[in-house]
Amino acid sequence: MEYTTLGSTGMEVSKICLGCMSFGTDNDMHDWILDETDSREIIERAIDLGINFFDTANAYSMGQSEAILGSVLGEYDRDEQVVATKGYFPTGFFDADADPHPNADGLSRKTIEQELDNSLDRLGMDTVDLYQIHRWDYETPIEETLRALDDAVRRGKTRYVGASSMWAHQFAEALYTSDRLGLERFQTMQNHYNLVYREEEREMLRLCETEDIGVIPWSPLAQGYLTRPHDEMTATTRGEELTDRHQEYRQGGGPDVSERVEELAADTGVSMAQIALSWLLHQDAVDAPIVGTTSVEHLEQAVEALEIDLSDSDQAYLEEPYQPLEVAGHE
């Protein structure tokens, strides 16, 4: 495993972050969610491989993702782990049978305080290392959100705070507001970024580099679109489910990029997923992609991608077909 400093936090994290959205209980919306036994196997193997960075959220599987992650990590040395979770969406947002109450979502002080406490309870932790806002709240002034997050840091409930997909001007406003009011700054940006979705390069990544913000992209493999030839996406249960979502990746040069990933993978004797992940790991602005998986084999392949060396010409070849897309992921 290789490690890097997360933004300006000083924390050392593995260059692969294990995403925990697939851990929980079966539900009507996602057939690919793993039960506790299978989830445990992946988390334990991740630790064996040297991964010390884990990302979850209150919204995943009615909070069961946090509970499973906390249960497994509780058997290891907490000092060695960097645990991140998120709030904004209500608990169970991704579950068809959820029935959230009026203050279950958003970034008001009430919601942040209650949801962070609930996340800590499920994780079995007094403090989380990184608490992130899952999206921008258009209904709550950013000053109120930042003051609540600042208080959470001062009370020892989280060590750092981070943000997720939003417009660069919103993130800049939040950073400026923190500086103006003397409040805790966002230290990380969890954004939508991969070989077939590179709109973040226009403004957000440049802003993050200027402000020394840690970048931890979600969907580094484009929800599986970059893991197999684009005309074979219905080969898995999740692939069938995500076919409509993949339309954003099939626009512009997406299919051409996919074909070049397939070609380079064949030439180098590795998988398409490893080439796509290696490309992301070569981007200077990126600290640690968030890799979600439902199998130990795919997890091991993701870690092996750290050993793949893509030349400048390889990277340029993969990037060349890309065409601008409509912004996706801020909703």
N, C-alpha and C positions, 0 to 999 in steps of 0.2 A: 504494500500500500504506500502511496505517496500522500503527503500532508501539505497543507498550505495555511497561511494566516487568513482568517475570514475578515475581509475588509480591514478596518482599523481597530477591530475589537481586541486584537492580540491573541484570540483563541486559535488554537491549531485544530484544524478539521481535516478529515480524510477528503481527498479530491473526488470521491464518490459519496454522495449523500443518499441514504436509503429512504425512499419515499414510501409512506405507509398507508396510502389510500386503499390498497387492496386487502388490508387486514380488517377483519371484523366478523360480520355474520351475513349469511345469504339474505338478499332482499329482492323485491320485485323489479328493481331498476337495474341491478348489476348481477349477472350470474357468475362473474369471475371473482367475486370476493372470497377470500380464503377464511377458513375457520381458524380457531386459536391454535390447533395442533400444527397445521401447515404454516401458519404465520410464524409461529415460534421457530420452526425449522429454518426459515429464511433469515429471521433476525439473528439467531445463534450463528448461522453460517457467515453472516455479514460481520459479526464480531470476530469470528475466527480469521476472516480475511483482512482484518485491520480497520474496518469501517467503524468510525466513532461518532458519526454525524447522522442523526435521524430526524425526519420531518413528518409531522402528522397534523391533524386539525380536529377541532371539536365537531366539524360537520361530517366527518367520515364514519359511516356505519353507526349512526346514532351514538357516537362517542366511543364505540367499541375498539376502534383503532387505537385510541389513546390508552384505553384500559389494557389491551393486549401488549402494546409496546411497554407500558409501565411495568406490567407483571413480569415480562421477560427481563427487562433491564434491571429490575429490582434484585435479581440474582447475581448481578455483576457489580463491579466497583463504580459507583455513580460518578466519582471524580474523573473517570476516564471517558465519560460520555458527554456529547454535546447534543442536547435535545431541543428541538424547535417544534412549536405548535402554533396554531392560528385561530383567530376569531374574526367574525363579521357575519358569515352565514350562520343560520341557526343550526343547532345540533340536529343531525338527521336531514340536512338539506338535500342530500343525495338519495334519500329513502322515500319511496312513494307513500308509505303509511305514516310519515311524520306529521305531527300537528303542532307546530311551534306557537308559543304565546306571543303577544304583541311586542314584548321587549326581548325576544330571543335573538334578534339579529341587529345588525348595525354597529356603530362605534360610539354610542353615547357612553357617558361615564357608568351609568347603571349596567349596561350590557357588557362593557369591557370588564368591570369588576366581577360581575357574577359569572361570566363565561370563563374568565381566567381562573377563578376559584374552582369552578366545576372541572376545568381541564386538569388543574393540579390534583384534585381529588382522584380523578380517573387515572392519572399517571402515577399516583402514589408518591408525589414529590412535593417538597416545600417550595422549590424554586425551579423554574424552567430556564434554560440558557438563552433562548431566543423566543420572544412572543411577537407574532407578526399580524398585521391587519391583512385580511384575506383579499380585500378589495377597497376601493375608495368609497366613502359614505357621503353621498350627495345631500343627505338630510341633516347631517351633524357638522357644525363648524369644526374645521381642522384644529383650532385652538383647544376646543373641549376634548377632542380625542387625544391630542398630544399631552395635555395636562393629566389626563387619566393614566396614560401610559407612563409618564414621568413619575407619577405617584407609585405605580406598580413597581418600577425600578427601585425607588427609594424605600419601599416597604419590603424589598427583598423577594418579591414574587417572580420577577424575571430579571435576568442580568442585562439583557440587551433587547431592543425592539427593532422590528423590521417591517417592511412593506411588501406588497405583492402588486400584481399587474395594475397599472394605471397610466395616465398620460404623463409624459415627462414634465410638463408644466405644473401638474399637480404635485409631483414629487419634489420639484424645485420649490414650490410654495411651502410644502411641509418642512423642508430643510431650512428654508429662510425663517419660517415662523419659529422653529425650535431655537435657532440662533438668536433671534430677536428677543424671545421671552426667556432665554436661559433654560430651556427644557431639553430632556433627553432626545437625541437625534435618532432617526432611523439609521441603522447600521448596515442593513442588507436590503437587497431588492430581489424578490422571487418573481421572475417574469417569464413570459412565453417566448422561447428562443430555441431554434433548431435549424438544420440545413434548409428546410423548406418553408420556414417562417422566420425571416430575418429583419422584420420591420423595426425591431428594437435597436438595430444598429444606427438608425437615423438620429435619434436624440438620446434615448434612455441610457444606452451603454456608454456614450460619451460623457453624459452627466455623472454616471456612477464612477467612471475612471477619474474624473476631475475631483469628485468629492470623496474619493477613497471608500466607496460603498462596496460591500461584498455582493457579488452577483451569483445567485444560485438558481439557475433556470429550471422551470418545470417543463414537462413534456419534451425532453431532449431527443426522444426518438419519434416525435410527432405522433403520439398515441399509437405507436406501432406501425405507422405508415412507412417508416424507414427501416423496418426490420425484415421485410420480404418484398419481392417484386410487387409493384403497385397493382397489378392485375390479379394478385392472389390474396388480397386483403380479407376476403371472406373465409379464409381457411381456418380461423379460430373463432371461438364464441365471442371474444371481445372484438375481434375484427368485424364480425357481422354487426355487432351493436354499434360500432363506431364508424360504419361506412358513411353515414350522413355527415358526421363531424369531419371526416377526412376530406370533404369537398373543398375546404379551405386550403388544404395542401395540394389538391389536384389542380388548382388554378395556376395560371401562368406557367412557370417552368418546373413545377413540382414533379411531374412524371419524368421529365428529362433528368432532373437531379437524381431521382430514385434510380434510374437506369445507370447513371454514372456511379452511384454508390454500389450497385450490384456488380458492375464491371470491375471496379477497384477492389471490391471484396474478393471476387474470384481470382483476380491477379495476385493478390497477397495471401490468399489462403485463410481468410478470416471471414466472419459473418458481416452482413450488411449493418447490423446493429452496432458492431464494434467499430466499423468505419465511421458511421454517423456520430457515435459518441466520441471517438478520437478527434474528429474535426472540432467538436465543441470544446474538448479539453485543450485544444491548441489555440483557442481564442484568448487573447491576453486579458480581456475584461472579466472572464469567467473564473470563479473560484471553485465551485463544486456543483456539477449538474445533479438534479434530484432524480434518481433512477428508481422507478417503481417496477416491481416484478412479481410474478406469481410462480416462479420456479427458481430453485437453487442453481440450476444450470445457467439460466439467463443472468443471474446475479454474478456468478463466477466469470461469465463472458464479459460482463460490464467491467469488472475489475481488471481483467486481462487487457482491456482496451487502453489502459494506462501505458502499456508497453509498446503500443503501435506508434511508430514515428511517421507522420505524414509530411512529405516535403512541401515546400512552398508551391511547387508546380502541382502537386496532388490536390492541395487545398484550392488552388485557383481553378483547377479542372472541375472540382465538385461544385464550386460556387458559380461558375460562369453562366449556367442556364437560368439562374434565379431572376424572377421578375417581380416588381412591387405588387403587394397584396393589400387588401383591405385589412385594417387593424382588427385583430381578433384576440379575445382573452381578457378584455377589460371589464366585461359584464359580470 
